[in-house]
Amino acid sequence: MEDNNANAIDLTGDGGVLKVILVEGSGEEHPAKNCSVDVHYVGTLLDGTQFDSSRERDNFFTFNLGVGQVIKAWDVGVASMKRGEKCMLTCKSEYGYGENGSPPKIPGGATLQFEIELFDWSFEKVTLDGLITKINVVTEGTGAMKPNDGAVCEVRYTGAVYATQSVFSPEQERKVTVGDDDLLPSGFNTILKHMKKGERTLFKIRSGEHHFAKDLMPNGLTANDEIQYDVELIDFAKQKEAWAMNVTEKLDFATAAKTRGNTMFKSGRWSDASKKYELVISTLENLDGSDDESKTADELLVKSWNNLAIIQLKEEKYEDVISNCTKALKVDEANPKSLYRRSTAFMNFGQLEEAFADIKVALKNDKENRVFLSQYHIIKKKLMAERKKQKLMYQKMFQKPKSKPASVKSAEPSTAEESAETSAKEGSSPLASVAGSEPTEDVTMTDAPSPEVVEKVVKEVVDEVVEASA
């Protein structure tokens, strides 16, 4: 012990926790507060008596660092270790189990020794998807308040590639509006909303929706690079919460948010755009205003629900598309964009009757829309194929054992109109159950487009410019 102490590192400055490195670790990183760490350890008294060992149990001991789940000596000691490091910690009772000890194995006032090997750790997740993590809290913040969307923050930050530590954004101090800065990645807004005044923290952002948008990518950086930010939140002023705004303030705030969302959408920042549209919705839903104010609010809500649906179609979140379009249609029951986008979602779910009902109404309100026309053809073709399949199935079910119909093919309607008419006579029209039999007054349809044309038009479906609904 004497020799060990001669080479020991005093981690607490008062001799309370001494550390001797037995095996050097790798890299330069250390686990931070709230990291989940995996260790093996053997605990002994100064006379060599062993009182605990994870190695004998053949299971890692896992705990969250720096939050009081273990004795103070461990929080201090493990935070100083590198991945793969093995060390010996000698800790006085005030950093261990105190004057009471932990009977019967650890007497009161005992100085303890722990051989600890740090195998791995995982950083604290800032987002549920784990794409933003907190590497290290350099300086704790003060108070309980944190910035919200629209808050104006005074920050000092540096950006670097995580793997190489190559700096792509040298240290700078400036004001940043949460959710409204084109020079920073989407994840930076999330970072700020998790900080307190005076806090300085290292964050890591992995590739994905929290990264830079394509047209905002700094030189030398790629979408696959994990990036690190050293951020200090010097001060901030919160955005006034919606509940504290009057009606005029809410309408002005929502209008600005929608406009900003449209700009973000067109630059490919779908995640940021979605948040702006969601902000419009949360601000204006249940607005209690005059008739004119309510009308303006409804227009903003419908446009925001529709624009959210465009993004959700791109992301193949069809349930969300149906939900948002349905909300829009409760306000504007004949809105062609809502009907068309909901029809697209229904079609992707295989709900052809619902999809066809929506596209017919959309087409009545916008008869020259080639995308609507194409979708009408696509769904009609799918419905006819489904009817044919069902008819063959029922014919097989009810035909006499020794008697076959003259021709299955001759009984099949040649058009959707004839099929609807035949089904109506048979009393089982699937279209009639949703939207009535096929109307002869609908727009006259040309032959269905070729697969190549259909593929091209369908691709255009979700690439419509948001301005169309703005």
N, C-alpha and C positions, 0 to 999 in steps of 0.2 A: 504493500500500500504506500510505503514511503516513496519507492521509486516511481510509482504511478503518479502520486501527487506532484512530484517534481516536474512532470510533463503535462500536468493537468491544465485545462482551460477553465478559468473561473467564469461561469456563465452568468452569475448573479451579482458579481462584484463584491460579495460579502463572504465568499467561501461556502455559501449555502448549497450550491450545486457545482460540483467539479466534474469535468468531462475529460476522459482520455480516449483518443481514437485508436481502436484496435485494427480496423480495416478501413482504408480510405474509400469513400463513396465516389460516384461518377457524376460528371456534369457540374453545373454551378447552381442548380435550383435547390430550394429548400421548401418543405411544405409550409403552407400558410394557415392562418386561423380559419377554422371551419373545414379544413381539408379532412377527408376520411383517410386515415393512415393504417397501413398493415405492417405489424412488427412481430418479431419473436423476441422473447426476453427470458432471463433467468434472474430471480431476485434472491439476494442473500444478506444475512447479517454480517457485521464486520469480522466475526469469528469463522465465517465460511458456511454457517448453517443456512441451507436453502429453505426458503419458505414458499416459493411459487415458481412455476416454469410453464410457459406456453409450449415449449419444445417437447416436454413430456406428454402434453395433451395432443401434440402434433396438429395444432390449429393456430393460425395467425390470431393475434389479438388485434382487433380493429376498433378504433375510436375516432371521434372528431376532435381535432386539435384546438387547444386554446379556449375551450368553452367550459372547463371545469369538470369534465367527465373522468379525469384521472388526477393523481396528485400533482402539485405545482411543479415538482422537479421534472416530471414527464413532459408537461406542456412546454417548459423552458428547454429541456434537453432535446426532445424530438424535433422541435422547431429549428434547431441548429444543425440538424443532420442532412446529409445528401442521400440520394437513392443508392442503396447497396452498402451504405456505411454500417459498421459495427463499432460500438463504443461502450465504455464503462462509465456509468454515472454514479457518483458518490454524493448522497444528499442527506443533509442534516434533517432533524425531525421537523423543523418548522416548514420544510419543503416536502415533507413526507406525511407521516401519520400523526405528528404532533405529540404532545405529552401523554395522550391516552393510548397511543399505539393502535394495534389491531389484533387484540387477543384472539386465540392463545399464541399465535405464531410470531407476532411482532410486538415486543414490549414497548412501553411508553418511553418517549424521548430517544428512540433508537435511530442511529445513523445507518442508512441502508445503501446497498450497492446493487445496481441493475446493469446486467450485460444486455444491451438492446441492439438488435439488427433491424434496420429500416428497409423493407422490401419495396414498397410502392405507396403511392397515395393518389387520390383523385381530387381535383380542385372543386371548390364550391361552385355549384351551378347557379348562374344568374337567370337563365331561361330554362324552361322545362325540357327543351330539346337538347340541352347541353352544349349548344353551339357558342354560348358566351359563358366563360368561367372566370372566377376571381382568383388570380394567381397569388396575390399577396397584398395585405393591407399594411401599407408603409406607415400611415398615420391615421389614427382613429378620428372620426368626425365628432361634432358636438350636436347636442339637441336631438330631436326626433323627426323634424321636418325633412322632407326630400323633395326635389323638383318634380313638377308635373308637366304634362304636355303644354307647351307654350311658355314655360318658365324661361326667363332670361338668366343665363348662368355665366359667371366669370370663371374661366377655367384656364389652367396651365396644363399642357399635354405634349407628349412625344409619341410618335408612332413608329413601330419597327416590325420587320418580319420576324416572327417568333423563332423559327428554326435557326436563323443566321444572326439575329440581332442587328441586321442591316437597317439603318434608319431611313425611312421614306418620308417622314414628317418631322423635321427638327423641332426642338422645343419652342413653343410659342404660347403666348398668353393673350386671350381675346374673349369676347362675349359670344356665346352660342345660345340660340333659341332652341329649346328641346323640340325635336320633330320638324325643324324648319331650317336645316343647314345643309347646303348642297356640297360642302367641302368634306363632309365626314360620312362614314358608313352608317347604315341604318342602326347597327348595334350600338353606336355611340350614344344614341338617344336613350336606349335601354340602360346603358351603363350609368348615365347621369341620374336617372330616376331611381337608382339603387344606392346613391351616395348621400352623405350628410355634409353639411357645411364644414369646411376645413379638412375633410378627408382626402387622403392620397392613396390610391390603390392601383395595382397592376392588373389589367384585364387581358384575357385572350379571346379573340373572335375567330372561330373556324369558318371555313367556306360555307356558303349557303345564303339564306335570305337576309342575314344580318351584316353581310359583307358589303363592299362598295358596289354600286350599280355599274354596269359595263361602261357607260360613257363617263363615269366619274372616277374610274380606276387610275390611281397615280402611276406615273411612269415607272417601269421596272417591276410593277406588282401584277400578279395574276389572281384570278378568282379562286385558284386552288391554294393560295398562300394563306397559312394561318398568321394572323397579325396580332400584335401586342400593343396595348396603349398604357402608358404611365399617365394617369389622370389625377389632377388635384382640383377639387372643387373649392375655389376660394370663397365665393359667395353666390347667392342667387335670389331672385325675386319671383315668387310663384305667380303663375297665371291665375286670374280670378276664376274660381270654380263656377260651373254653369248654374248651380243652385243659387249663387249669389248675384247672378245677372238679371237685369230686367229683360222684357221681351225684345226690345230694340237691340240691346247688346247681344242677346242670343242669336238673333237673325244675322247681325253683322258678323259675329264670330263664325257662325255656321257657313255663311257665304264665302268668307275668306278661306275656311278649311276645305270646302268643296273645290274652289278654284285651285288651291295648292295641291289638292289630291289629283286633279286632272293633269297638272304639270308633272307631278311625280309619275303618274301612270305612263305618260307619253315618253318619259326618259327611262322606262323599264323598272322603276322602283315600285313594284306592285305591293310589296309588304307595307312600305311607307304610305302609299296611296290608300290602301285598305284602312289603315289606322285613321287617316283623315276623314274618309267616308263614315267610318264608325263613330268618329267624334261628332260629325254632323248629326247622325242619328241619335246618339245619346243626349245631345244638346236640345234637339227639337221635338223628340217624342213627348207626348203629353203636354205640349205647349198650350198655355191658356192665354190666348190673345184675341184681338178683334177678328172680324171676318177676313179683312184684307191681310192681316198678319198671319192668320191660320192658313190662308191660301198660299202665301209665300212659303211658309214652313212646309206645307204639303208638297209643293213643287221641288223644294230642296231635298226632302226626304225621298221622293220617288226617284229623282236623279241619282241620289246616293245609293239607294237599294239597287238600282239598275247597274250602276258602275261597279258596285261590289260584285254583282252577279257576273260581269264580264271577267273580272279577275278570278273568281271562283270557277268559272268554266275553264280557264286556262289551267287552273290547279286541279281540275277534275273533282272538285268538291260539290257534287251534284245535289246532295241534300241541302247544302247551304244555298245553292242557286235557287232551288225550289222555294225554300223558306223566304228568301229576300224578295223574289219576284212575287210571291203570294202577298207579302206585305204591301208591295207597291200597288198590286192590283186591287187591294182593298180600298186604296185611296183613289186610284185611277183605273177603273175596271176594264177599260179598253186599250190600255197602253200597249202599243204593238211591240215595243222592245221587251217589256216584261213578259208578254205572251210568248214571243219568239224564244227568249232565253230559257224560260221555264219549259217550253216545248223541247228544246235541245237537251235539257237535263232529263226530262221524262224519257226521251228517246234513248239516251244512254243507259237508263235504268231498265229499258225494255218495256216501259209502260206506253205502248203505242197508241192506245185509245186516248189517253190523256194528252199525249204529245200531238196527236192529230187534231183534237178539239181545240187546243191552243193555237196551232199554226193556222187553222181555218179562220179563226177570229182575227188573228194578226193580219192575215192576207186581205180580209175584207176592209181593214183600215189602212192598208198600204199595198194596193193591188199591183203596183209597178216594182215592188222590191224584189230583185232577182234572187237574193238570199232566201227570202220567204218562199218564193216560187220553187226554188231548188229543194228546200226542206219539205215542202208540200209533196213533191214528187217522191222523195226518198221515203217518207213515212207511208204514203199511199202504196208504194211498191212492197214495203215490208208488211203492211196490213193485208194486202192481197195474198201474199205468200203464206201468211199466218192463217187466213181464211181457208185457203186451199188445203193446208195441212190438217186443219180441224175438220173440214168436210170429209176428207178421205178417211179420217179416223172414225167419224160418226157413221159413215157408210159401211165401214167394216164391222162396226159394233152392231148395226141393226139389219144388215142384209141377211136373207134367208140362207140356210146352210147349203142348199143345192141349187140356188138360183142367184145369179149375179146380175147386176145392172148392165144394161147394154153398153154403156160407156161412161166411165167416170169423167173423162175429159169433156164429153158433150154436155155434162150437167154443170160444168164450171163456168161462171160468168166471165165474159171477156174484158169487162171493165169494172172499175170500182163502183160506178153508178149502178150497173146491172147487179153486182154482188149485193149492194145495199138493198136494191129493190127485191131481189130474191130472198135475202135474209128477212126482210120486212114481211114478205108473204108467209115465210116459214115461222114468223113470230119470234125470231131470235137474232135481231140485228145488233152486233156489238157496237157499231157506231151510233145507233139510235139511242143506246143506253147512256151515251155521254153527250152527244151534241146533235142528235137527230140524224135522219138519213142523209146521204150525200146530196147537197143542194145543187140543182141544175143551174141556179142563177150565179154560182161561183164563177170566178175568172176562168175562161176557157184555157185548158192546159195544153201545152205542146207535148211532144213525145219526151219521155224522161231523158235527161242528159246522160252522156256516156260516163262510165266510171271515172275516167280521167277528169272530166269537167266537175263531176260531183265532188271528187277529192279536193280539187282546187277551190271550189266554192265553200265546202265545209271548212277548209283551212282558213278562209277569209272570215268565217263566222265569228271567231273569237278574236280576230285582229281588227275589229271595227274601232275607229278612233273614238275615244271617250267624248270628244266634242259633240258627237252625234246626239248624245243624251245630256250634254251639259247645258 
